[in-house]
Amino acid sequence: MAGHWVDRLAPQGWRPYLRLARIDRPIGWWLLLLPCWWSAALAAIAADRTLPDPVHCLLFLVGAVAMRGAGSTYNDIADRDLDAQVERTRLRPLPSGQIRVRHAVLFLIAQALVGLAVLVQFNEAAIIVGLFSLAPVAVYPFMKRIMSMPQFVLGLAFSWGALMGWAAIFARLDAVPLLLYAGTVFWVIGYDTIYAVQDIEDDEIAGIRSSARLFGRQLKAAVGICYALAALLVALAAWRAGAGVVGACGVAAFAGHLGWQVRSLRERDGAGALRLFRSNRDAGLILFAGLTADALVKGLL
């Protein structure tokens, strides 16, 4: 990202590693973090707490940054040859030769240890749930070679936080976090399909599979269906958690934002697709604000 503090302020030797961890592209850790916060907010509603646990929310923030960095590093190690064939990714630190693979592996381990240090601050149930997230993370980079819709596996990985906030409070999983998780998976498939619009032409040349290529001319309809299912499942999760009118308004505003994305989506418009993809941070914050406000209102009544 041109003009980011990584390029302006970070020591020269650190910059390739910060780019490898995508510190210059914070949208990634936002999208990993938001399901954690949604889950924490729903847990607060169900437990009659005034607010989501602030310590948990802070830990989720640190963990999301660390694990987003670790996941991106792992993905780039696995994809370094494919990345060299795609215009948008060929200048990444590994395919461009700025970092050696063995150094990237050491950097991956360091970030994973930070994530582990965060995870062990939670109860035993949340720790176990968190460790299971490693399975979809481990297989995702290879899915674009064998699946027409690798975004499904990405959804399984990036949605894991929807389970964590609830497990951290109740030390178990119930229908609420499972519904939220399912809804978040569809949200991820939708927004990552939008993201993949940027690379359709290069992906076709390199033989990389993606949902954007799979859906083709039905792109808007497919993203619309994913987003509709996401909104419906999130609404069911909020209802099962006991959310009231304020929470329902938050879900409705979230759904409205997703609808605006679908209406604005254009095939082969890479720049527009990137803007819509990044706007999902705002959509997620809208939902979190609505659920948090619902917990606050319920707690004060």
Secondary structure as the mmCIF struct_conf table of DSSP 4:
data_model
#
loop_
_struct_conf.conf_type_id
_struct_conf.id
_struct_conf.beg_label_comp_id
_struct_conf.beg_label_asym_id
_struct_conf.beg_label_seq_id
_struct_conf.end_label_comp_id
_struct_conf.end_label_asym_id
_struct_conf.end_label_seq_id
TURN_TY1_P TURN_TY1_P1 ALA A 2 GLY A 3
HELX_RH_AL_P HELX_RH_AL_P1 TRP A 5 ARG A 8
TURN_TY1_P TURN_TY1_P2 LEU A 9 LEU A 9
BEND BEND1 ALA A 10 ALA A 10
TURN_TY1_P TURN_TY1_P3 GLN A 12 TRP A 14
HELX_RH_AL_P HELX_RH_AL_P2 ARG A 15 LEU A 20
TURN_TY1_P TURN_TY1_P4 ALA A 21 ASP A 24
TURN_TY1_P TURN_TY1_P5 PRO A 26 PRO A 26
HELX_RH_AL_P HELX_RH_AL_P3 ILE A 27 ALA A 46
TURN_TY1_P TURN_TY1_P6 ALA A 47 ASP A 48
BEND BEND2 THR A 50 LEU A 51
HELX_RH_AL_P HELX_RH_AL_P4 PRO A 54 ASP A 83
TURN_TY1_P TURN_TY1_P7 ALA A 84 GLN A 85
BEND BEND3 VAL A 86 VAL A 86
TURN_TY1_P TURN_TY1_P8 GLU A 87 LEU A 91
BEND BEND4 ARG A 92 ARG A 92
TURN_TY1_P TURN_TY1_P9 PRO A 93 GLY A 97
BEND BEND5 GLN A 98 ILE A 99
HELX_RH_AL_P HELX_RH_AL_P5 VAL A 101 LEU A 119
TURN_TY1_P TURN_TY1_P10 VAL A 120 GLN A 121
BEND BEND6 PHE A 122 PHE A 122
HELX_RH_AL_P HELX_RH_AL_P6 GLU A 124 PHE A 132
TURN_TY1_P TURN_TY1_P11 SER A 133 SER A 133
HELX_RH_AL_P HELX_RH_AL_P7 LEU A 134 ILE A 146
BEND BEND7 SER A 148 SER A 148
TURN_TY1_P TURN_TY1_P12 PRO A 150 PRO A 150
HELX_RH_AL_P HELX_RH_AL_P8 GLN A 151 PHE A 158
TURN_TY1_P TURN_TY1_P13 SER A 159 TRP A 160
HELX_RH_AL_P HELX_RH_AL_P9 GLY A 161 PHE A 170
BEND BEND8 ALA A 171 ARG A 172
HELX_RH_AL_P HELX_RH_AL_P10 ALA A 175 ALA A 196
HELX_RH_3T_P HELX_RH_3T_P1 VAL A 197 ASP A 199
HELX_RH_AL_P HELX_RH_AL_P11 ILE A 200 ALA A 206
TURN_TY1_P TURN_TY1_P14 GLY A 207 GLY A 207
HELX_RH_AL_P HELX_RH_AL_P12 SER A 211 PHE A 215
HELX_RH_3T_P HELX_RH_3T_P2 GLY A 216 GLN A 218
HELX_RH_AL_P HELX_RH_AL_P13 LEU A 219 ALA A 241
TURN_TY1_P TURN_TY1_P15 GLY A 242 GLY A 242
HELX_RH_AL_P HELX_RH_AL_P14 VAL A 245 SER A 264
TURN_TY1_P TURN_TY1_P16 GLU A 267 ARG A 268
HELX_RH_AL_P HELX_RH_AL_P15 GLY A 270 ARG A 278
TURN_TY1_P TURN_TY1_P17 SER A 279 SER A 279
HELX_RH_AL_P HELX_RH_AL_P16 ASN A 280 LEU A 300
#
